[in-house]
Amino acid sequence: AAGLKAIIGGEIGTYTVLLTRARNEATERMLEESRKMGADAIVSVRYETNSIVPGTTEILAYGTAVKLE
């Protein structure tokens, strides 16, 4: 069913929820790492998705940690 929906268009609710959770987790991990570095903010945040093996998706969050003066 999900494959057909992907072909004809439309949102796959469960997949969307999982991707949102994964994006939030990637963001939180990035924030944790920036705090460990003593950063005050992160600029130029970008997200990238990759398929490692068929049926899986990884989400990368990255940006530049900065210290404000």
Secondary structure by P-SEA (a helix, b strand, c coil): caaaaaaacccaaaaaaaaaaaaaaaaaaaaaaaaaaccccccbbbbbbbbccccbbbbbbbbbbbbcc
